[in-house]
Amino acid sequence: MSRPPPKPCSRYYAITVLAGILAAAAIADFLFASSSSPLSASLSLRPSNLIFVPVAHDNKEAADRVPERVLSAADIPAPNWTWEQLPSSVPRLDAAAVQIQNLLYVFAGYGTIDYVHSHVDVFNMTDNTWCERFNMPKDMANSHLGMATDGRYVYIVAGQSGPQCRAAVPRTYLLDTKIKKWERMPPLPAPRYAPATQLWRGRLHVMGGSKENRHTPGTDHWSLAVKDGKALEKEWRKEIPIPRGGPHRSCVVVKDRLYVIGGQEGDFMAKPGSPIFKCSRRHEVVYGDVYMLDGDKEWKKLPPMPKPDSHIEFSWVVVNNSIIIVGGTTEKHPVTKRMILVGEVFRFDLLTLKWTVIGRLPFRCKTTIAGYW
C-alpha cells in the first residue's frame, strides 16, 4: 500500500501550547545490547524502572484496575501533566531538531542500532501533522549532530555517519529551509560527536562533544562568523575552552547569554576489531553542570540541575524567561548499574537562577525532542 503524500506545510500564528515530540523512548541497555534487534523491541521499560502496583482484591476490581506509577531510584517528585498523544513519523533515537516558527524540523537519527535515517521530517505544530519530508546529503552525519538555526538557515555540525558506533566526522552543512538547498561549510578543525552548538553574536559556536573515539571528552570551543546562510570565514577560530567536556548537552542563547547545560563524560565505543563497529558499553559520568558566557570571555558556573541529566541537546524550549528541559538520561541505577531514563520536566528561571521540577512526561524518555508553539 502506498503512503499518502504529506500535507503541505502551512504557517499560522496561533495560541501557544507546549508540543513535546517524543521522538524515541529507547533504553540504551536494550538498544545497544543487541545489534540485530529493532528499535521497537527496545521500547518496553524494565521492571526496575516502571512498576505497576496491584490494589484490587477481587475480579471486578481487577477488571477496573488502573496501573499506578511508582518512582524509580532517580525520580524526583513532580506534578503529573496531562499529555495528548500525537502522530510520529518514524522511530528515532539520537535525532536532531530545530524549530522555525510553527514548524519542527527533525533530522536523521537511529531507526534501529543497525539502521540510520538520512532524511528530514517536518512537523506542523499548528495542526499537529507531519507535512513534509526531504533527503539529506549522502555524506552528512546521521546522528549525534550539532545544530542551530537563525530562523531560516540551519547549521549542521559534525556527528556520526552510519549505524552502530562508527567514528565522529568533522563535516558541516547548511540548509536553506525556504528553498530546501544544502551547501557545504568549512569543516571543524577535528571530528566531534554530539557537540554543543549555537549561534551567538554573529558566530556559530561549537563546544565540547566527544572526540573521534566517541568516548574521550572534548573541551575545545571553536566559532565561525556566519550571516544569512553564508560562512564569512574559511577557518574556525579557537575560543575559550569549556570547563567540562563531553557530549549530549543543551546549548541555549537567551538575551545575549550563552548557556551550556548538563551532559556526560564518556560514551559507547566501537568494539575493538568489530567489522560493523559494534557498540560496546564504557564508563560514563553524567552531570548536571551549568555554564554561561555573557561577554566577559570567561565561563561562569551557575547552579546545577536538580539531578544529573544527559542526552538533552534538543530537549529544551525557552518560555517566559525560563529554559524548560524535558527527559534525558541520568546516572546508572545504584544496584543494577543500568542506565536510567529521565521523566521530569525541569525549569531554570533565568531571573532567579533557580531550578524547579514543574512536571512529568508520560514516560521516561531519552533524546527527547521538544518544541513550543
N, C-alpha and C positions, 0 to 999 in steps of 0.2 A: 504494500500500500504506500503510495507516495505521500509525503508530508506536505500539508497545505502551506503555501508561501506565507512568510511572516507578515504581519501588518506593517504598513509604512509607519515610520517614526513620526510622531507629531509632537509639537512643543506647545504646552499650555502653562499658564500660571494658575495655580490652584492653592487651596488651603494646605498648609504644610503638615505632613504626617511623617512619622518615623517608619522607614521601609528597610528593615534589616534583611538582606538577601542571604539566606543561609546556604552558601554555595556548596559546602561539603561538611559532613559531620562524621568524619572517619577517625577512629582511634589509631594512633600511629603504630601501636604494637601490632594491631591486626593488619594494617596496610603494608608494613614493611617486613612482617614475619614471613610472608609468602610472596613470591614473585609471580605467581600464576593466578591468585585469587582476584576476582573483580572487585572494584571499589564498593559495589552494592553489598557485597558479602561482609564488608567491614563496618557497616553502619549500625550493627547491633551493639549495644553497650554491655560492658562486662558487669556481672553481678556486683562487683565491688564498687562500681560507680553509680549504679541505679538499683534501688531496692524497692520492691512492692511489698507493702505490709498488709497482711490479711487481717481484716477486722470483723468478718462475718462469722456467724455461729450456726447458721442453718442454710439450706439450699436456696431459699428465697433471698436471703441476704447475699449469698454468693453470687446469685444472678445479677443483683443490683450493685455489686461491689465496684468501687472506683479506686484505681491504684493511687497510692499516696507516695509522693516523692520524699525521700529522706536524704538529708545532707550527706555528701561524701566527706572524705577525710579533709579535703581542702575547701569545701564550700563555706561561704560567708552568708549569714542570714540576710535575706533581701526580699523586698516586696515581689509578689507574683504579678506579672503583667499578662494581659490578655492579648495574644498574638493572632493574627489572621494568616492562615497558610496560603501562600501564593505559588504560582506555577514556576517550575525550574526549567532551565534549558537542557543542560546535560550534567551528569555528576561531575563534580570538580573538587580538587584539593590543591592548595598552593597556587591558586589562580591570582591574578592581579586585577585591579579595577580602579577607575576614576569616575567621578560624577561631573557631568556638564549639564547645568540646568536640571531638567526633569529626566535626563537620560543617564543610565548607569552602564558604562562600557566595561564588560568583563572579558579579560584576556586569558586565553590558554589555560594552563593547569593540567594536573594529572586527571585522566579518566579512570585508569587503574594504575597500579605500580608499573605495569608493562606498556602502558599506552598514554600518550600525552596529546592534548588538543593543540591545534595550530590555527585557531580562528578566534574571532571576537564576536560575542553576543551582546546585543543592546537591549536593555530593559527599560521600558517606558513606565516611570513611576506615577504618571498621571492616570493611566488606565490599567496599570498592572499587567502589561503584556510584553512578551519578547517580540520586538518589532523588526529586528534586522540581524543579519549575520554576514560576515565577510572574512576572507582569509588573511592571515599574517604572512610576511615574507618567510620563505622556506628556511632561511638560516637564522631566523630570530629565535631567541631562547623561548622555551615552552613553560617554564615555571620559575619561581623564586626571582621574579623581576623586580627591579626598582622602577618606580613610575610616578610621574607628576603631570599636572595639566595647568594651562593658563586660561582655560575656558573655551579653547578651540583646538589648540595643538596639544598632543600627548607625547611626552618624552619618555622613552622606554630604555632602561639601562641594564646591561649585563644579564645575569640569570643563568639558568641551567638549560642546555639543549638536550632533549631526549628524555627517555624514561629512566626508571631505577635511580641510581646515584651517580650519574655522569658529572664531569667536572664543570666548574663555572666558566663563563666566557666573558670577554670584555666588550662585545659588540653593543652598539647603541643605535636606536632608531627614533624617528619622528613620525607621528601620524597626524595628518590634517583631517579632522573629523568631518569637516564640511564637504570635502571632495573625495574623501577616502583614499588619500595619496600617502604613500610611505616614502621616506627618504632616510638615507644613512647619515649618521653624525660621527664626529671623531670618537674613536673607541676609548674606553677608560685606560689609564696607564697600566692597569693589571686586572685580570678577571676578578669578579666579585659575585657572591652568591647571596641573594636577598639583602642588598644594601639599603639603608635608609636613604630616601630620595625625596627632594622637594625643591620647588622654585622659591628663591628668596633674593630680594634686592637685585633683580635683573640677571641672576645667575642660577644655573642648575647645580644644586649641591648633592653630592653623593658621599655617604659616610658609612663606615663600619662594614657590615656584612661578614661573610666567611671568605677565606682565601681559596685558592684553586682546589685544595683537597676537601673542601666543604666543611672542615672541622676547625681549622685554625682561625680564631677571631682576627678580623682586620680592624685597625683603629684609624686607618687612613681617611682623610677628608679632602675631596677634590671639588672644584667648581669650574663651570664653563659659562661664559657670557652667552646668553641667547635672547632673541627678540623676534616676535611674530613668526615663530617656526623656523628660525634660522640660527645656526651657530655663528657667533661673531668672532670666535677664536678657533684656531686649528688644534690647540693643545689644552689639556686640562691644567688648571692652576692648583698647586698644593695649598691647602688651608690648614688651620689649627686642628690637630688630631682630636678625635672624640675620646673622652677619658676612658670609656669602656667599650671594647669592640664586640662584634657579633652580629648575627642576622635577626630577622623577624621582629622588627621594631616599628612602632608607629612614628611617623615623622610629619609634623603639622606646623603650619605657619599661621599665626593669628596676630593681627595688629603689629606687624613688623618684628615679631619674635619667632624664632625657630625652636621648636620643641622636639626632642627625641625621647621616646617613652618605651620602657620595657625591653624585652629581647632575651637573648641567651648567648652563652659561650659554648661552642661545640655543637655537633650535629651528626647525623648519619654519614657514613663514608662508604665508598665502594669497597667491597670485599677484595683483598689483595689477590690478583690473578684471575678474577672473575671476568669472563669474556663479555658478559652483559652488564658489568658494573653493579652487580647485585648489592643492594643496600645492607649495611651491617651496622648495628647499634653501637654507639660510642657514648662516652660520658658527656653529659650535658649539665650546665648550670643555668637555670632560669632565674632572671632577676626582674625587679620592678623599678629600677633606677630611672630617674627623670632628669634630663639635662636641657639647658636652654642657652641660646645665643641671642643677645639683643643689641649687638653692635660694638660691644667692648672688646671683641676678639678674644674673649675668654669664656669658656663654658662655665655656667653656674649650675650647681646641683640643687634641685628642688625636692620637695617631699616625695617619697616613693609611692608607688601604687599600693592599694590595700593588701595585695599579695603579688608574688612574682607572676609575670604574665608575658608570654611569647606568642609568636605566630599571629601578630595583630597589625601587620603592616597596612592592611586595607580594611581594618575593623573599626574605624573611627569616623565620627562626624563632629562638626562644630555647631553648637546650638546655644544661643544666648550667653555668650562669654564663657562657655564651658566646652571642654573636649569630652565627648562621650565615646567610650571604648567597650565593645561587646565581645565576649568569648575569648578564645585563645587556649593556651596550654600553660600549666604551672608545674611546680616541682613534682617529682615522682611520688607515688604512694609510699608512705613510710614503711609499710610491711611488704607489699607485693613488688615494690620498686617499678611499677608500671607507670607510664605517662598518665597524667590526669588532665582531662579537658576542663575548660572554664565555662561556667554557665551564667556568671554575673554580668550585669551592666554597670560599668564604673563611670563616675562623673568627676572631672577635675575642674574645679572652679578657678578660672584664671584671675579673678579679683582677689580671692582669699588664699589661693594656692592650697586648697584643701581637697582631699579625695573623699567621696562618699559612694556607697553602693546603693543604686537607685532602682534596680530591677533585676529580673531574671529572664533568661532565654527559655524557650520551650524545652530545650535540652542542651547539654553542654556541647560546645562546638569549636573545632579547630579551624584556623584560617578563614574565619567568618568574613564575609564581605558586607559592608554596611553603606546605606545611602540615606539621605534625609530630604524629604520633599513635602 
